[in-house]
Amino acid sequence: MTLQDKIQPIGEALAAVVPNTRHYWRPNMEPPYCVWAEDGENGFTADDKKAEQGITGTVDYYTLQEYDPNVDKIQRALNTLGIPWRLNSVQYEDATNLIHWEWAWEVL
């Protein structure tokens, strides 16, 4: 399986929930919007070769709405992918007045 095959379903699942979804960066978008990216790996080598490569990353969701139903939808979308994930943080950003949700994920 290629790296792209591992991570592309994440973006597709998120875009089905939040149409304003981008990979890596966000242009000047109106909230709510979602940005996701891979940020490293969790793997191991054997016999001087990469034996297993798990890719790690984050999903960042920005909203003005308290108790935004998209939060649960994002978590359901991650569950349907069958990948491990966790809610990493929830923050209120004073400069933008946005609530920022962040999930960490991993694919094998």
N, C-alpha and C positions, 0 to 999 in steps of 0.2 A: 504494500500500500504506500502510495506517495504521501509526502508531507501535505500537499494540497488536498488529497483525498481525506486526510485526517481532520483538517481544520475547516474546510469549506462548508460542511454541514452546519457548523456553529453559526456562521454568518447568515446562512439561509434560514435557519430556525429563528434567529433573532429578528430578521427582517420580516418574517411572517407575523410577528407580534408588534414590532415597532417599525413602521415603514421608514422612518428617519434613522436608519442604521447604517453606519460606515465602518470600514475596516481601517484601523490605525489612526485616523484623524477625523476631525469634524470641521467642515467649512462653517460659515456663519449660519447655523441652523436654529430654527425656533424650537423650543422645548415642547413636548418631550422628544428626546433623541437618545440614541444608543451608539456607543463606540466599543468595538471589541478588537483585541489584538493578542497575538501570541507573544510571549516575552522570554521564553527560555525552554529548557528541557529538563526532564528528570529521567535519565536513562542509565545504561551501563554498557560496558564493553566486555568482551570475552575473546580470547585468542587474538588480541590486537585488532579487533573489529567491533563496530557498533552492533551489539546484540539486540538491544531494545531501546527504542527512543520514544519516550513520552513527551509530548509537547504541552507546556503550561502557558496559561494566558489569563486575561481578565476581560470582563464585560463591565462597562461603565454606563449607567443609565441616569439621565438627568431629567428632572421633572419639577414643575412648579406645584404639583398636586400632592397634598398630604394624603396618605392612604391610596396611592395610585394603583388601580387594579392591574396595570401592566407589570408591576413587580411580581405578582403571583404568576402571571402569564409567562414571564421570562423564566422563572424557576421551573414551571411546568415544561417549557420548551427545553431547558437543560436536562430535565429528567427524561424526556422522550429520546434524547440523544444517547442515553445510557452511559454518560460520562460522570466521573466524580467532580463535584463542585462544592463550593462553600460560599456563604455570604461573608465577604471580607470586611466591609465597612459600610456605614451609612453616615453621611455628613450633610450638614447644612452649610452652604457656601454663601457667606455674607456678601461677597462682591457681586454675585450674580442672582442672589435670592433663589437658588436652585437647590433641590434635595438631590444629592449624588449617592447613588447606590453602586456598590462594586462587588462583583463576584469573581472568585478565582476558580479556574477550571483546569482540567488535564485530559488529554486524549492519548491513547496508546496506539 
